[in-house]
């Protein structure tokens, strides 16, 4: 049985190109993940820890501002229920360790966080599976919260108040 050397060379070349492509995809993915992590550390300060740690790390908000979330629609909470965000912000998710527990099948354990930056409060998605929505748009990066903004995770919705 004779094998054509050109066919064998093409098979090996194809395998090499295939492995190089997989290596490139893995390397790009790791680079994107580390870039996102580094950017959030630089932009937002220290990683979210306990409420007191975030309060110490956050800057003072504008005088007279008392940020809070009002429930519009949420399983396990009556509409109108208010969550005080204080000066340190809050984490949102299904986890019992979250500052605001989200009883929604579309919520991740650590879904989103609200945090102070300068004089304002910001919200960011924490890499959730189904995304966090601000006024109907999916968050791609941290965004500043404004009075009466609507935050949605799955079927759960809040209104931001100051």
Buried (B, 14 or more C-beta within 10 A) or exposed (E): EEEEEEEEEEEEEEEEEEEEEEEEEEEEEEEEEEEEEEEBEEEBBEEBEEBEEBEEBBEEBEEEBEBBBBBBEBEEBEEEEEBEBBBBBBBBBBBEEBBBBBEBEBBBBBBBBBBBBEEBBBBBBBBBEBBBBBEEEEBEEBBEBEEEBEBBBBEBBBBBBB
